[in-house]
Amino acid sequence: MTEKNPSLMRNSLLAGLLALLTTTGLGAETLKIVYPLTKSVYYESFANISIRTDPQKVKKLEIYNNGNKVITINTEPKKEIYCKSVPLNIALNEITVTAVLKDGQSRKKNLELFLQKEVYEIAEEPPYGFKKIYFHNDVYEALCAKCHNMNPDKGLKTATMEFEENTNVTIDSLEILENPEESNCYTCHRKITERKNGHAPSVNFMCLTCHNGEVGENNLYEEHRSRYLAPDPIENVCFKCHDRIESIMQKNRSNHGPTNSGRCNICHNPHSSPNQFFLEKPIWNLCVTCHAEKATGKHVISSFVYSRNKGGHPTKGRPDPSRPGRELVCSSCHNPHGSQGVFLLRTKGPIAFSVCKRCHKK
């Protein structure tokens, strides 16, 4: 049997997608989800959904996720295409788009999306049949090119930025826009930067700083599937700014699995997060995801602590004496990026108990 030509298949798909968008009038099809495909996998907490509808028949659109209404769109007389960022829940999302017709009837379309997060047990791996869809390529960008500028913003240039602890860091970065809203990426991707704690390259829409189109040893199979890939492991990209973390890791006596593998984005969200340090979960919750034996809130050294702690050193729910104004958490004693001491402790050398002096001065 003759093997099909991938280039011809891609061109055929592109022609089909363009025909879908340029055909005037929907006939019997009043509602269609143009993008994404059902059973798509996402890694961020929002999915951009493009809906085509008949403005002559449809009064409004309602988008539901797992039975909860998340977006209502009042249609406009001459507008057929609507694009919205739909918030996703961890793991499976059952999306329903309902078109409420002017005659009181309704039409519905459904799709399933999966939000994959390695730090959540229920979302470590997508179900069978789900797969990642690569949007930024010739085929899928054609869906949006009629209304959106799909080109990256300006060019890369060498910029000197004042970063951690008044250190000047020179990096190759996207030219910083005076107004990030002018970015071609802003309209579709602004939601992922709007959480409480924003990461500087993201909130300034310097997207190409990280999304450089390169791949790493863990994602070689993705090469050329999208214009804006980021390498996995990502650490060398992160170290362009976070050189202090790199210097800590170079001197480690003890290493932490995620950082030792160079996969900073297991624990940190590179865009923004409701949690401190852009973490995927609050610090204590994140640590006990892997270190479940510590989830009781008591430390293993039960024979060395005061009886008022009922057999263990607390790991949360107390003020941190070594860092006034902050709560005691795992990172009060352990450095998640590595340590010159044992067990990731914030100390040097082989003696574990020297870390106790951070809080217990006498």
C-alpha positions in Angstrom: 0.0 0.0 0.0 1.4 3.4 -0.9 2.3 5.6 2.0 0.4 8.9 2.1 2.4 12.1 1.6 2.4 14.1 4.9 2.8 17.4 2.9 -0.3 16.6 0.8 -2.3 15.6 3.8 -1.3 18.9 5.6 -2.3 20.9 2.5 -5.6 19.1 2.3 -6.4 19.8 5.9 -5.5 23.5 5.5 -7.7 23.7 2.5 -10.6 22.2 4.4 -10.1 24.6 7.3 -10.0 27.6 5.1 -13.1 26.5 3.3 -14.9 26.2 6.7 -14.1 29.8 7.5 -14.7 31.3 4.1 -18.0 29.6 3.3 -20.8 32.1 3.9 -23.9 30.9 5.6 -24.1 27.8 7.8 -27.3 26.4 6.4 -28.6 23.7 8.7 -25.5 24.0 10.9 -26.3 26.8 13.3 -23.4 26.1 15.7 -19.9 24.8 15.2 -16.8 24.6 17.5 -14.0 25.5 15.1 -11.2 25.0 17.6 -10.0 23.1 19.6 -10.5 19.5 18.7 -12.2 17.3 21.3 -9.8 15.2 23.4 -7.1 17.9 23.4 -4.6 18.1 26.2 -3.7 21.5 27.8 -1.0 22.5 30.2 -2.3 25.9 31.2 -5.6 26.7 33.0 -7.3 28.3 30.0 -8.4 27.0 26.6 -9.0 29.3 23.7 -12.3 28.2 22.1 -13.4 29.5 18.7 -17.1 29.2 17.9 -18.9 29.8 14.6 -22.6 30.6 14.6 -25.4 32.0 12.5 -26.0 35.6 13.5 -29.4 35.5 11.9 -30.6 32.7 14.1 -28.7 32.8 17.4 -29.5 35.2 20.2 -26.7 34.3 22.6 -24.1 31.7 23.3 -23.5 30.0 26.7 -20.4 28.0 27.6 -20.5 25.5 30.3 -17.6 23.5 32.0 -18.5 20.4 33.9 -22.1 21.7 34.1 -21.2 25.2 35.4 -21.8 28.2 33.2 -18.6 30.1 32.8 -19.2 32.5 29.8 -22.3 34.1 28.2 -21.9 35.8 24.8 -24.6 38.1 23.4 -24.3 37.7 19.6 -23.9 40.6 17.2 -25.9 41.0 14.0 -23.0 40.6 11.5 -20.6 38.6 13.6 -20.1 34.9 13.0 -16.9 34.0 14.9 -16.4 34.3 18.6 -13.3 33.4 20.5 -13.1 33.1 24.3 -10.7 31.9 26.9 -12.5 29.3 28.9 -11.1 28.4 32.4 -10.2 24.8 32.9 -10.3 22.6 35.9 -7.6 20.1 36.9 -8.0 16.9 34.8 -11.1 16.3 32.7 -13.2 19.2 31.4 -16.5 18.5 29.7 -17.3 21.7 27.7 -20.7 22.4 26.4 -21.4 25.3 24.0 -25.1 26.1 23.8 -26.6 28.4 21.1 -29.8 30.0 22.4 -31.9 30.7 19.2 -34.1 33.6 18.6 -37.1 31.3 18.3 -36.5 29.9 21.8 -35.0 26.7 20.8 -31.3 25.8 21.4 -28.4 23.8 19.8 -25.5 22.2 21.7 -22.0 21.1 20.9 -19.7 19.2 23.2 -16.0 18.6 23.6 -13.7 17.1 26.2 -10.4 18.8 27.2 -7.8 17.6 29.7 -5.7 19.9 31.9 -2.5 18.0 32.7 -0.5 18.9 35.8 2.2 16.6 37.2 1.7 17.8 40.7 -1.9 16.5 40.8 -2.4 12.8 41.0 -5.6 12.9 39.0 -4.0 14.9 36.3 -0.5 13.3 35.9 -1.4 11.6 32.6 -4.3 12.2 30.2 -6.8 9.4 29.4 -6.4 7.1 26.4 -7.2 8.9 23.2 -6.3 12.4 24.4 -3.4 14.2 22.8 -1.7 17.6 22.7 -2.6 19.8 19.7 0.0 22.1 18.3 -1.7 25.3 17.3 1.0 27.7 16.0 1.8 26.1 12.7 0.6 26.8 9.1 -2.4 24.6 9.4 -4.1 25.9 12.5 -2.9 29.5 12.4 -4.9 29.8 9.2 -8.1 29.6 11.3 -7.4 32.9 13.0 -5.2 34.8 10.5 -8.2 36.6 9.0 -8.8 38.5 12.2 -5.5 38.2 14.1 -1.9 39.1 13.3 -0.2 35.7 13.9 3.4 37.1 13.6 5.6 37.3 16.7 6.1 40.8 18.3 9.1 42.6 16.9 12.6 40.9 17.1 14.9 39.6 19.6 17.5 41.9 21.0 20.1 42.0 23.7 18.6 43.7 26.8 20.1 44.5 30.2 17.6 44.2 33.0 17.8 44.9 36.7 16.9 41.7 38.3 17.3 39.9 41.6 19.0 41.8 44.4 20.0 44.7 42.2 21.9 42.5 39.8 22.1 43.6 36.2 21.5 40.6 33.9 22.1 40.7 30.2 19.9 38.4 28.2 18.7 38.0 24.7 15.0 38.9 25.0 12.0 40.1 23.1 11.9 43.9 22.8 9.9 45.1 25.8 6.7 46.8 24.8 5.7 50.0 26.5 2.2 48.7 26.6 1.9 44.8 26.7 -1.6 45.1 25.4 -0.1 46.0 22.0 1.4 42.5 21.8 0.0 40.2 19.1 -0.2 37.5 21.7 -2.2 39.6 24.2 -5.7 39.1 23.0 -5.6 35.3 23.2 -3.2 34.7 26.0 -3.7 37.5 28.5 -5.7 35.3 30.9 -2.6 33.2 31.8 -0.8 36.3 33.0 -3.6 37.8 35.1 -3.2 35.7 38.3 -1.9 37.3 41.5 1.8 36.6 41.0 3.0 37.3 37.5 6.3 36.2 36.0 8.1 39.2 34.4 8.7 37.8 30.9 5.0 36.8 30.7 3.3 39.8 32.1 5.4 42.0 29.8 4.6 39.6 26.9 8.2 38.9 26.1 7.0 35.5 25.0 9.9 34.6 22.7 12.3 34.8 25.6 11.1 31.3 26.6 9.0 30.2 23.6 12.1 30.2 21.4 10.9 27.3 19.1 13.7 25.0 20.4 13.3 21.5 21.9 15.3 19.7 24.6 16.1 16.0 25.1 12.7 15.4 26.7 10.6 16.8 23.9 12.6 16.1 20.7 9.5 14.5 19.2 7.9 18.0 19.2 10.4 19.6 16.8 8.8 21.6 14.0 5.3 21.0 15.2 4.9 24.6 16.5 6.6 27.9 16.1 6.7 28.6 19.8 7.9 25.5 21.5 10.0 25.7 24.7 12.8 23.2 25.4 12.3 20.5 28.0 14.2 20.6 30.3 13.8 24.3 30.5 16.5 25.2 33.1 19.0 26.8 30.6 16.3 29.2 29.6 15.5 30.0 33.2 19.1 30.5 34.1 19.4 33.4 31.7 17.7 35.4 34.4 17.9 33.2 37.5 21.6 32.9 37.6 21.6 33.0 41.4 19.7 29.7 41.5 22.1 28.2 39.0 25.1 29.1 41.3 23.3 27.5 44.2 22.8 24.3 42.3 26.4 24.1 41.1 27.6 23.8 44.7 25.0 21.3 45.9 25.8 18.5 48.3 22.2 17.4 48.1 19.9 17.7 45.1 16.1 17.9 44.6 14.6 15.7 41.9 12.7 18.4 39.9 15.5 20.9 39.9 18.1 18.2 39.3 16.2 17.2 36.2 16.1 20.8 35.0 12.3 20.8 34.9 11.6 24.0 36.8 8.1 24.1 35.4 7.0 21.1 37.4 6.7 23.2 40.5 6.6 26.7 39.0 4.1 28.1 36.5 6.1 30.2 34.1 3.3 32.6 33.3 1.6 33.5 36.6 0.1 31.9 39.7 -2.2 32.7 42.6 0.7 31.3 44.8 3.9 32.7 46.0 6.9 32.2 43.7 4.6 31.3 40.8 4.2 27.8 42.4 1.6 25.4 41.1 0.3 24.9 44.7 1.0 26.7 48.0 4.4 25.6 49.3 3.4 23.1 51.9 0.8 21.5 49.7 3.2 21.3 46.8 5.9 19.6 48.9 3.6 16.9 50.4 2.4 16.1 46.9 5.6 14.0 46.7 6.5 13.8 50.4 3.2 12.4 51.5 4.7 11.0 54.7 5.1 14.6 56.0 1.5 15.4 55.4 0.6 14.8 59.0 2.2 18.2 59.7 4.7 16.7 62.1 8.4 16.3 61.4 10.2 13.0 61.6 12.5 14.0 64.5 9.9 13.4 67.1 12.3 12.5 69.9 14.0 15.9 69.9 11.2 18.3 70.2 9.1 19.7 73.0 6.2 17.6 74.3 3.8 20.5 73.6 4.2 19.5 69.9 2.8 16.1 70.7 5.6 14.0 69.2 6.8 16.0 66.2 8.1 19.3 64.9 5.4 21.3 63.2 5.9 21.9 59.4 3.1 24.4 59.1 0.6 26.5 61.1 3.3 28.4 63.1 5.2 31.7 62.5 8.6 31.2 61.0 11.2 32.6 63.6 13.9 32.7 60.9 11.8 34.8 58.5 9.6 37.2 60.5 6.2 37.8 59.0 6.1 34.5 57.2 4.5 31.2 58.0 6.6 28.1 58.8 6.7 25.8 55.8 8.9 23.1 54.4 11.2 25.7 52.7 11.9 27.3 56.1 14.4 24.6 56.7 14.9 23.0 53.2 16.0 24.7 50.0 14.1 23.2 47.2 16.8 24.1 44.6 19.5 22.2 46.5 21.8 22.6 49.4 25.5 22.5 50.5 24.1 20.6 53.5 22.4 17.2 53.7 18.7 16.6 53.1 18.4 19.9 51.2 18.8 21.7 54.6 19.6 25.4 54.7 23.0 24.8 56.2 26.5 23.6 55.1 28.3 20.3 55.8 27.2 16.9 57.0 25.7 18.0 60.4 21.9 18.2 60.0 21.2 19.7 63.3 23.1 22.9 62.6 20.0 24.1 60.7 18.1 24.2 64.0 20.1 27.3 65.0 18.2 29.3 62.4 15.3 29.4 64.8 16.6 28.0 68.1 19.3 30.5 69.0 20.0 29.0 72.5 
